[in-house]
C-alpha cells in the first residue's frame, strides 16, 4: 500500500477532529449513490420499453414485407416464395392479405383491420399460436369460415368462442339497379388472441388466406409476402438486397422502417433522460469538490509537514484525488447495486402497472443492459475524477512554509 493511499484513507476515517468531514463525505457518497441508482433504473425501464414494444410488434408482424409498388395485388406469389427462400438470411416466408373491413355483431359496428394468413406457413413468420388465449389457430372447414379476434375487440363485440359475427367489405362491391352493395360474409369465432398491445387487440382480426381472397374479391392474388430472418437487425440490409434482386415492380419494407418514428422517439427519450439524470451525479460531484476543499483547508498544516519531509506536488495531488475517487467509487458501487436490485424487483414482481390504452403495455417493462450499466458507472467515475482535480491542484501548490505558517 502506497503512503498516498494510506493518508487518503486516514483523512476520510471517522474520528475526533474529522467528524464533520466524514459526515460531508458520507453525504457526497449518498449523492453519487442516488444519481447512479436513479439513472440505472430509468435506463433499464427505457430499454424495457424498447425491447417490449419490439417483441410485441414482431410477434404480430414479420421482419420485412415484399410488396408491389402502389400496393398492387401480387398474383404470382407462388413463384416468388422459392426465390425468397434462397436468401441465406431467410428462415421463413408466408403470403398474406391485409385490408380494412367493417365488423358487426348485434348492435356493435366498428372498423377493423383484416389479415388473411396462410394456415400452412404462417407459423414460419409469426408466433400467433403462442398468443392464443382461447381456442386455437383453426379456421374451420364447415359452412362458416373461422375468424380470430383480439381479446379487446371480442370484449367490445361481446363475442365468445363459437359465436357468429359479420364482416362487411366496402372494397368488394356488387353493382345492382339499386346501387352498390358491399360484400357481406359471416364468420365463426374460433379463437381469441392477446397480442400484448391494446391497438392490435382492439382492431385486428385474422382469417384464412382463401377466405380473405374470397371475401375481398382478390381471386388468387395476395397483398404481399412476409419474411422472417435469422437476425432481425439485418432486416434493412436484406430488404435492400431483395429489392435489388427482385427489381421492379417489387419493393420491400422492413420492420425498422415501418416503426422508425416510434423507436426514434424512444431512443431520443432515453438519451434525454440519461443527460438529465447525469446532472444528479454532477450535483453530487460539487459536493465532492466542497468536501475536498474543506479537507485541504483543515489539513493545511499536514500538507506543509508532508512537503517538508520530501513529499512532491504529485504525491499531494494523488492523496486528494484518491480521497475523491474513494468517495465516488463507493457511491458508484452502491448505486450500481441499488439500481440493479430495484430494476430486478420491478422486473420480477411487476410492481407498477400502466393503462394499456395509453402506453401500449400493461406493466412497467424492465430490461437491464450490461452496456448501459457499464456506461453509467464509467461516467460517474469520470465525473468524480474531474471533480477532484481543482482541490487537489490547489493543495499541491501550497509551500511548506506557507502551509505551516497558516496554522
Helices and strands as residue ranges (DSSP letters): H 3-12, H 19-60, E 64-68, G 69-71, H 77-85, E 90-105, E 108-117, G 122-124, G 128-131, E 132-135, E 145-150, H 151-157, E 164-176, E 179-193, H 198-203, E 204-208, H 209-216, E 224-229, G 232-234, H 235-246, E 250-254, H 255-258, H 260-298, H 300-308, H 313-349, H 356-359, H 370-396, H 400-406
